[in-house]
Every structure is written in structure tokens, then in C-alpha cells.
Amino acid sequence: MNIQPLLDALDLQEDAARAMADGLRAQIDDLQSRLREAETHLEHLAITHRTVTGLADRLPAVVPDLPEHPDYPRILDVFNHATGQRRAKDVCEALGHELLPKNVEGTRAKLKRLVKLGILTEAGTGSFARKP
């Protein structure tokens, strides 16, 4: 029996397996290099995050522009001199408006706009407070 064809077939399979292993090793080397780059980038991002967070306390707070209506500065004055939460009715009264439903609702709408601007917070349903 001639086993040479069998040995030749085995040599071909060994060569193919070796080439596949070499290709996989090259891919592994490439992936390890890319992983090191990604990890370095993550470290730099973490350092940047810590730096920005540390500096954020030192930056002055930016107050958004108030809508053009004379009540807005007066509403803020009410909250600057008050402690705790205020309801629309309380603010309306502090502004010297009659406690009519249209005045209270108008004041509530202004308070909600100040919440959207990030100046006030709605602490509970209908209760507003200055943001800390």
C-alpha cells in the first residue's frame, strides 16, 4: 500500500492549519493593540472627567435670560426672600395681584416657565422652590 498520497494530503492540511493559526495570531496582535489604544483613551477620558468635575464648582452659575415681563424679576425676588416652597397663590399674593383665578393661573404659568428654564423647581404638585 502506498501511503504517500495520504501523507501529502496531511501536509496540505498542516500547511492550511499553520496559515490559519498565523492569521489568527496576527488578528490577536492587532486586537491587543487596538484594546491598548481603547484603554488608554478611556483613562484619558476619566482624567478629563475628574478635571472638569473638579473645576465645575469654581465656575460661576449662568442664569438664563428671563422672559420679558415685569413679573419675572419680582417672582424671583419673592423666592430670594422666602424660605421653603411657595404655591402660585402665595406668589400671586406677594406680587400684590388680586387672588382671581386668572391671576393665579397666570402666575402658575410663569412659575412653570421658570421651572423649564432651570431657575425654579417644582418640589411637589403646585409647590415651587428655588433651585439649590
Residue pairs with C-beta under 8 A, 6 or more apart in sequence:
63 119
64 117
64 118
64 119
66 72
66 73
66 76
66 117
67 110
67 113
69 110
71 95
71 107
71 110
72 110
72 114
74 95
75 91
75 95
75 107
75 110
75 111
75 114
76 114
76 119
78 86
78 91
78 94
78 95
79 86
79 120
79 128
79 129
79 130
80 130
82 94
82 130
84 129
85 123
85 124
85 127
85 128
85 129
86 94
86 127
86 128
86 129
87 126
87 127
87 128
88 104
88 105
88 107
88 108
88 111
88 126
88 128
89 99
89 104
89 107
91 107
91 111
91 128
92 99
92 103
92 104
92 107
93 99
95 107
97 103
97 107
108 126
111 120
111 122
111 128
112 122
114 120
114 128
115 121
115 122
115 128
118 131
119 130
119 131
120 128
120 129
120 130
120 131
121 128
121 129
121 130
121 131
122 128
123 129
